[in-house]
Amino acid sequence: MSRCLALFLSLGIASSAAAQGPARFQAYAEPMPVPDFTLQAPGGDEVRARDLLGKIWVAQFFYPGCNLCIRNMPSMEKLHETYRNKSDVRLVSLDLHGSSLKTLEEFAEYKKADPEKWLFLTGPKERVHDLARFGFLNMVFPNKYPEPGNAVTHTTHLVLVDHQGQMLGYVDGVEPDAADALKAEIDRLRLRRRLEQPIPVRGDALPYFN
């Protein structure tokens, strides 16, 4: 299946899920690797996709002042509070409008975002649009006649990525319980990872096992 076909199918599934009411995690037919990217965070630091390996993270496409983004931002904020003290979970908001680092910094401060927990990344618009469309399979296109708050049309999907850098699926972030649906999947990933980790056994503990 081509990525473009998968994109249109995913959009159809999202519309169907929204019509049914409660938010549901929409798993991809098979995990897909996150495409390589290099973007900038407030302060000017470069962040690459590989920098997030080892973390479970949620990707959001947005831009400050976006009318549509207001609808899924509460889901990100709820996840931010839920996992504030969990070092293995990150949130990543990728800017679709080529916003300046200063603008992103002010937006992050407005949201009281912990910079170690919630990353805001920006770069050239065309590059981020291609990343959203062809990498994360999200519909994105600039409006021909942009207005304040409506410069870019895009989906409101929140994409879940595991600690190996594999995209597993998404939730439509505008649903009131979208954060809860993602939390269930994140907690499942965190538990599975803990169970897969070997239990350290010291030599002086061997008699107990025997």
C-alpha positions in Angstrom: 0.0 0.0 0.0 1.4 3.4 -0.9 1.8 6.1 1.7 -0.6 8.4 -0.1 -3.3 5.6 -0.2 -2.6 4.9 3.5 -3.1 8.6 4.2 -6.5 8.8 2.6 -7.6 5.6 4.3 -6.4 6.9 7.7 -8.4 10.1 7.1 -11.5 8.1 6.4 -11.0 6.0 9.5 -10.6 9.1 11.6 -13.9 10.6 10.3 -15.7 7.4 11.0 -14.2 7.2 14.5 -15.3 10.8 15.2 -18.8 10.0 14.1 -19.0 7.1 16.5 -18.3 9.3 19.5 -15.6 8.1 21.9 -12.0 8.5 20.9 -10.3 5.3 19.8 -6.7 4.6 19.1 -6.3 3.8 15.4 -3.4 1.4 15.0 -1.6 1.2 11.7 -1.7 -2.1 9.9 2.0 -2.4 10.8 4.4 0.0 12.7 6.2 2.5 10.5 9.6 4.1 11.2 9.6 7.8 12.0 11.3 9.6 9.1 14.6 11.4 9.8 14.3 15.0 10.6 16.3 17.9 12.0 14.4 20.8 13.5 15.0 23.6 16.0 13.7 24.1 19.5 13.5 27.4 21.4 17.0 28.4 22.3 18.3 27.2 18.9 19.2 23.6 19.8 18.8 21.2 17.0 16.6 18.2 17.6 16.8 15.1 15.4 14.4 12.1 15.2 17.2 9.9 16.6 17.4 12.1 19.7 14.0 10.7 20.8 15.0 7.0 20.5 14.4 5.4 23.9 11.4 7.6 24.6 7.7 7.0 24.0 6.3 10.2 22.4 3.3 11.8 20.9 3.6 14.0 17.8 1.3 16.9 17.1 1.3 19.2 14.1 0.2 22.8 14.9 1.2 26.4 14.9 0.7 29.2 17.4 -2.5 31.2 16.7 -4.1 28.3 14.8 -7.9 28.2 15.2 -8.0 24.4 14.6 -5.1 23.6 16.9 -7.1 25.1 19.8 -9.3 22.0 19.6 -6.6 19.4 20.2 -4.2 21.4 22.4 -6.2 20.4 25.5 -5.3 16.7 24.8 -1.6 17.6 24.7 -1.9 19.6 27.9 -3.6 16.7 29.7 -0.9 14.3 28.6 1.7 16.9 29.7 0.3 16.9 33.3 -0.2 13.1 33.3 3.4 12.3 32.5 5.1 15.3 33.9 7.3 13.2 36.2 7.8 10.3 33.8 11.2 10.6 32.1 10.4 8.0 29.4 7.5 9.9 27.8 7.8 13.0 25.6 5.4 15.3 23.7 6.5 16.8 20.4 4.7 19.7 18.7 5.9 20.4 15.2 5.2 23.9 13.8 3.6 24.1 10.4 4.0 27.8 9.8 7.7 28.4 10.0 7.3 30.3 13.3 10.3 31.9 14.9 12.0 30.4 17.8 10.9 33.4 19.9 7.3 32.8 19.0 7.6 29.1 20.0 9.3 30.0 23.2 6.6 32.5 24.2 3.9 29.9 23.3 5.6 27.2 25.4 5.8 29.6 28.3 2.1 30.5 27.9 1.3 26.7 28.1 3.6 26.3 31.1 5.3 23.5 29.1 8.3 21.7 30.8 11.0 21.9 28.1 12.3 18.5 29.2 8.9 17.0 28.7 7.2 19.0 25.8 9.2 20.0 22.8 8.2 22.7 20.4 10.1 22.4 17.1 10.2 24.5 14.0 11.8 24.7 10.6 11.2 25.7 7.0 7.5 25.4 6.2 7.9 23.3 3.1 10.2 20.8 5.0 7.8 20.4 7.9 4.8 20.1 5.5 6.6 17.3 3.7 7.4 15.7 7.0 3.8 15.8 8.0 2.4 14.5 4.7 4.9 11.9 3.6 6.5 10.9 7.0 3.5 11.0 9.4 0.7 10.6 6.8 -1.1 13.7 7.9 -3.0 15.9 5.5 -1.4 19.4 5.4 -1.7 22.1 2.8 -1.3 25.9 2.9 -4.5 27.8 2.3 -4.6 29.8 -1.0 -6.2 32.8 0.8 -4.8 32.6 4.3 -6.4 34.5 7.1 -5.3 34.9 10.7 -5.6 31.6 12.5 -6.3 29.8 9.2 -3.1 29.8 7.3 -2.7 26.1 7.0 -5.3 23.3 6.8 -4.3 20.1 8.5 -5.5 17.1 10.4 -5.7 17.0 14.2 -4.2 13.6 14.7 -1.9 12.9 17.6 0.6 10.2 16.5 2.0 7.7 19.0 5.7 6.7 18.5 7.3 3.9 20.6 10.8 3.9 22.1 12.2 2.3 19.0 11.1 5.2 16.8 8.1 3.3 15.3 4.8 5.0 14.6 2.1 2.8 15.9 -1.1 4.7 15.3 -3.0 7.9 16.2 -6.0 9.4 18.0 -8.0 12.3 16.7 -6.9 14.9 19.3 -10.1 16.9 19.1 -12.1 14.2 20.9 -12.7 15.0 24.6 -11.2 11.7 25.7 -8.4 11.6 23.2 -5.8 11.9 26.0 -7.3 9.0 27.9 -7.2 6.8 24.7 -3.5 7.7 24.2 -2.8 7.2 27.9 -4.0 3.6 27.7 -1.6 2.9 24.8 1.3 4.7 26.4 0.8 2.8 29.7 0.7 -0.5 27.8 4.0 0.4 26.1 5.6 1.4 29.3 4.5 -1.8 31.1 5.7 -4.0 28.2 9.0 -2.3 28.2 9.5 -2.9 31.9 8.6 -6.6 31.6 11.1 -7.0 28.8 14.0 -5.6 30.8 16.2 -8.2 32.5 16.1 -8.5 36.2 19.6 -7.8 37.6 20.7 -10.7 39.9 23.7 -10.3 42.1 25.9 -13.2 43.0 24.9 -13.0 46.7 21.2 -13.5 45.7 21.8 -16.8 43.9 21.2 -18.9 47.0 17.7 -17.5 47.3 16.9 -18.5 43.7 18.4 -22.0 44.2 
